[in-house]
Amino acid sequence: MIELVNQLLQECLYEDFNDGDLSFLQSMSHIVLKPRYYLREQIYRTKMGLNKSFALTQDFLSRFHGPYGEYFDTLVRHAKIHEHELDEDGISYMEITEDGKFIEFYPNQTIEDAYTLSHECMHSWNCDEENITDTWCLMTECFSIVMESLQQDYFRASKTFYPEYQKNKRDTYYALRNKALMMKFEMELIEFYRMFGYIDEDLLAHMFKGMSPLEQELAYDDLEWMMKNHDLHIYALSRYVVGGVLASHMHQRILSKKRNIQEFIELNDYCNEILMEDVLRYLDLEVLDDETLQLSGKSLEQLSYHYQKELKSL
């Protein structure tokens, strides 16, 4: 294990990351980890049939933006959504294949399925499989999380009461904190490797000694992921952490001014054609350095404020 970790860290430092790249991710991770809210995984007790979840998703997407509803209908009619039996590792995802884009859907027969369908539909919508860009990689999770927040707003405003409709978002922010803790662990690994040129078992033991039981558990999970995938996890984790912070910002902007829905639609439609620094500027964030995506202190404070407002609403 140790040799593989060192090999991955070496490749990461020499091929992908420099100090500036990590500083942006560190600032996003700090925003997620700073609030001291108690979050836990949700348990659903109310069942919902699949037909109902599909109908709710169709209605929500159609009302929110007509083309989204039409696209979801196309996915359903052309069998682009593959239903699987839920198992322990069954997590829904959008997959790119030689035959196009498909949604691999693991329903759990609760209202969470409606959120999952909207989430994965947005991944499919904004993915240009012929042109996977850095902006798409960092932003696609953001758009899907925003869509889930807007769907919760839709359920809240509905004349029909939907039990447990708030649990999905609580789960999302619980997961975001865990992913931020895992990303923090990997960034510390990178920093120690940069400092000493090698990670050994004593250094790992030193890192684990300063962790809480939860942090230790997540770090072990992270190491297992690296062993299984022969890659650093930070590339995948960053899209969730960055996406969660920016989704909170976008949702709060929409709540404050409904016309900001249009900025969500435009970014969702054209994210493959826009540089990441321009996306940040579009969201009224001050970028001090285009290469490293360094944001001004005022912009980081605004992102933190909006993230905490989302947490308080849970």
N, C-alpha and C positions, 0 to 999 in steps of 0.2 A: 504493500500500500504506500509506504513512504516514498519509494522510488517513483511511483506513478504520480503522486502529488507533486513532487519536485519537478518532474518532467513537464507536467501541465502548467505549473507556475512559471517555469522558464519560457515555455512557448507563449504564455500570456504576456509576460513582460517584454519579450523581444518582438512580438508580432502585433499585439493588440492594444495594450494599455500603457499610458504614461501617467505621470503625476496628475496632470490636468484632467484627463479622462476620469480618473478615480475621484477627484474632488467633486465633480458634478454628482456622481452616484452617492458619495458620502453625504452630500447636502440633502439629497432626496431621502436617503435612509434615516438621517437625523430627524427629518420632519415626521416620518412615520413613528419613530421610536421615542421621540420626546414626550408626547402626551402619556400620562399615567392613568389610562382608562382600563378597567378590567373587562377583557373580552374573552369569550369562550365559544367553543363550537356548539352550534345549535342542534336541537333534537326536534324533529317534526313528528306530530301526533295526528295530524289531519291529512287524510288521503285525498288525492285529486286524480281523476281519470286522465289518460293521455289525450283523448279527444278534446276534453275541456282545456287542457294546457295549450294544445295547438290552436284552439279557437281563440283563447285569450291573447296569445302571442300575435295571431293574425290581426285581431281587432286593434290591439295596441299599436302595432307597427303601421297599420293602414291609417289610423287616426293621427299618429305622430307625423308621418311623412309618406304620402301615397306610394312613391317608388319603393320604399322599404317593404311595405305590405305586398306589393306586386312581386318583389324579388323573393320574399319568403314563400309566397304561393307557388312560384316557379320551382323553388327548391323541393317543395312537397310534391308537386305534380310530376316532376321529373326524377323522383326517387333519389334525390341528392342527400337525404337525411336517412342514415342507417341506424335503426334502433337495435340496441343490444340489451341483453339481460344484465341487470346491475350486479356487479361483484365487488369484492373488496378493493380492487384497484381500478374500478370503472370510472374514469373521469372523461367527460365529453370533450371533444376537440374537433377543430377543423383540419382536414388533411388535404394536401395537394398530391394528386396522383397523375399518371399519364393520361387518365380519362377525365381530368378536371378536378374541381374542388368538391369535397364531400364533407358532411358533418357526421361524425361518429358520436351517436347520442346514447348515453346511459341514463335512462329515466329512473327516478325513484318514486314515482306516483304521488308527488306532492306538488304544491304550487311552485316549488323551486324549479320544476321542469320548464315552466313558462319563462322564467328568467334565463335559464340555460339556453333555450331555443333562441331567444333574442340576442343573447351574448354571442353565440356561435354564428348566428346569421350575420352579425356585424363583422366578424372576422372574415367570413366569406365575401361579404360585400366589398370591403376595402382592400382585399388582397388581390394584387395583380401578380399572378403566379409567374409571369414572364419578366417581372421587374421587382424583385424583392429588395427594397431599399432599407437603409439604416433608419430612416424616419418611420417607415411602416413597422419595423421591428420594435421601436420604442413607443409607438403611438397606438398600435392596434388594440392593445389591452385597455388603454385609456378609453377609447371609443366604446368598447363593450361594457366597461364598468359604468360609464356615463349612461349608456342605454338602460342598464339595470336600474340605476337610480331614478331615471325618468319613468321607467315602468312601475317602480314602487310609488312614485308620485301619482301615477295614473290609477293604481289600485286604491290609494288613499282617497282620491277624489271621487271614486266610483260610488254610485248609489247602492251597489251590491257590496256587502261586507265579505272580504276574503280572509279567513283565519290564517294567521301565521305569515301574512304577506311581508312582514318586516324582518323575518329571520334570515332571508337570503343576504341582505346587505350586512347584517351583523356578522354572518359567516365570512363575507368578502373582506371586511376590515379586520377580522380575526386572522384570516389567512395572510393579509398584507403585512401585519406585524410579524408573523412567523417568518415570512419570506425576507423581510427586512433584517431580522436577526440572523438568518442564514447568510444573507449577503454581507452583513457586517463581519461575520466570521471569515468569509472568503477574502474580504478586503484586508483584514488583519493578517491572514496568511500571506497575501501578496506583499504587504508592507514588511513583514518579518523576513520573507525571502529576499526582498530588495536590500534589507539591512545586513543579513548574515550570509546570503548566497546559498542557503540550504535549510530545509525544515527537517529536524530529527524528532525522535519520539520524546525526548526530554522537553523540547520546545513546545510540542503539542500538549504535553502534560501540564506545562506551565500555563498555556492558554486556557485549558479546561479548568484549572484550579481557580481561576478568577471568574468563572461563569456561574450563573444560577442553574438549578436543575433543568429548567426548561431550555436554557441556552445550550447546555451540554447535550440534551436530547436532540435538539435541532442540528447541532454541529455534527453529531454522529450520523444523523440522517443525511446531512449534506455530504459527508465523506463517503457514505454508502452510494449516494447518487453519482459521485465522481468516479467511484470504482466501477459501477455498473455501466456508465456512459462514456468512460474514458475522456472526460472533458470537464472543464470547470463549470460549475452551475451558475456562476455570476452572469453569464450572458442571458440565460432564461430568467433569472431572478430580477435582473435590472428592468426588464420590460414590465413586470408586475409592480415593482416599487415605484418606478417613474410613472407608470400608467396610473397607479392609485393616487399619487399626489396630484397629477395634472387632471385626473377625472374629478377629484374633489373641487379643484379650482374651477373647472368648466361648469360643473353642476351648480356651484354657488353663484357663478356669473349668470347662469340661466335663471335661477331663482330670483336674483336681484333685477334682471331685465329679461323679459321673456323673448325679446327679439334676438338675444344671444343664441337662441336655438339655431339661428341661421349660421353662426360661426361654427357650431358643431357639425352641421350638415356639410358645409363647404370643406372643412378640414377632413371629415370622414370621406368625402368624395375625392379629394385631390391630394391626400397625404403622400402618395407615391411620387408626386411631382414637386414637392416642397422640401427644402432643407430643414433640418430639425431646428436650427437657430431661428428660421423664419416662422416656424410654427409657434415657438415661444414668444416671439415678438407679436405675432397675430393675437396671442392671448394677453397682450399688454404687459408682458414681462420684459424687464430690461436685461439684455444679454451684453455682458462686458467683454467677452472673448468668444468669437464664433467657433474657434477650433475646439476649445475645451467646454463650451456651453456654460461658462461661469456666469451666474446671475448676480445682480446687485443685491445688497443686503435688504433693501426695501422689498424687492420682488420675493426673496426667500421668506421674509416675514409675512407677506401676503399669502403665499402658498401654505405656510404653516397655519395661519389664521383660518383659511378655508378648510384645510384638512381637519382641524379641531372642530370646526362648526359641523362638518359631516359626522364626526364621532359623537358630538353632543346630540345629534338628531336620532341616533340609533336607539 
